[in-house]
Amino acid sequence: MNKKGVIGLLLVIVMISVGTLLIAPTITKNQGSELAMAVDNLNPLVKVQTVYGRTNSAVSHTTGQMGEDVYTYRVLTSDAQGNQRWLTFTADHRLKQRHYLKIETKGQNVNAWEAVSTTSVPRNAQEVLA
């Protein structure tokens, strides 16, 4: 293959890669699968952000490999501007219902969460989650 052919091939590969990175967040949004979480976690274009949610009933309860409880939750979340999406995450204990959570995410991947008071939740997020 000549030099122009190699450059053309590399250009096509770069265009496909960038296109995939740009489209992936719209495909993974609101998907609670392990694949969606992994794709968002690896995608450098997906930024870490803080969202807020309200706890509800666990969608499943299983036992982990070491005998620990694993509760899976799917919650509607909102950022400070009121943009909403669904997130799925696990906890090692049953969460109290209708309590606010502050959740750090990278797309669908939940990095951390903590219970917070109503006063620490931005007004726009409260309106979405009410």
N, C-alpha and C positions, 0 to 999 in steps of 0.2 A: 504494500500500500504506500502511495506517495505521501509527501508532507501535507498537501492540501486535503487529502482523504482522512488522514489522522486528525488534523485540526477540525475538520467537519464533524467527524465522529465524536470527538471530545466536546464540541459545541452542542451537539444533539444530547449527549449524556448530561451535560450541565443543565440544559434547558429542561429536560425531563425531571431531573433531581429538584431543581428550584420549583418547578410547577407542582410536583408532589408535595414539597414542604409547604407551599402556599395553600393547597387544596386540603391537605390532611386535617387541619383544625375544624373545617366545616363538616367533614365527614365524621369525625370523632365526637363532635359536640353532642351532649346528652346521651352518649353511649357509655354504659357502665362496664363494658367488657375489659378483661385484662389486656387485650390487644390495643384497644383505644387508649388505655392508660399508658402502655409502653410506648406507643407511637408519639403521644403528646410529650412524654417525659424525654424522649430522645430528640424531638424536633427543636432546633435552636431558635426557630421563629415563634414558638409558643412561650409566652412570658409567665413568670410566677406572679400570681395575683392573690389578693385577699377577697373572699366572698363570705356571705353570711347565710345561714340556713336555720330552720327550726326543726327540731327533732320530731320524729313520728315513730310509729311502730316499726320494728325491725322487719325486713322482708324475708329474712331467713335466720336461722340459728343452727349452727353446726358445732362440732367438736374438732379442734385442731389436732395436729399430729402428736402433741404432747399432752393431750387431754384437756386443753383449755377451751373455754367458751369462745366462739367467734360469732358475733352478731353483724349482719350486713344491713346497712341502711341505704335508702335511696331518698334523697331530699332535694326539694326545690331550693335553689340558692339565688342570691342576688348580690351584685357588687354595689359599691357606694352610689353609682349612678342609676341603679334600678334595672340594669341588664340582668336577665335571669337565664338560668340553665339548670339542668338536673345533674347531680353528682351521686356516685355510689362509693361507699367506703365501709370499712369494717371497724369494729370496736371489740375490746376484750371483755366488755360488760354491757349490760342492758342500760341504755340511756334514758333519762327521765324525758317524758314526752312534753312537747310544746315549749322546750327551752331553746334559747338562741345559741348558735355555734358560730365561732369565727374560724374560717377554714382557709388554709393556705394551699393553693393549687397550682399546678402547672398543666393547664388544660384539664383533662379528665383525671389526672393523677393527683390524689390528695396527699400532700406532703405532711400536713399536721392539722389538727383541729383542737379547739378548746371551748368549753362552755363560757359564755360571757353574759353580762347583764344587759337588759333591754336598753339602758342608757348608752351603752358603748356601740350599739348598732346604728349606722347612719339612717336618717329619716327615709330616704328613698328605698333602702333595703327593707325597712320595717313595713312600708306600704305594700311592697310586693309580697312579703311573707305573711302579712296579717290574715 
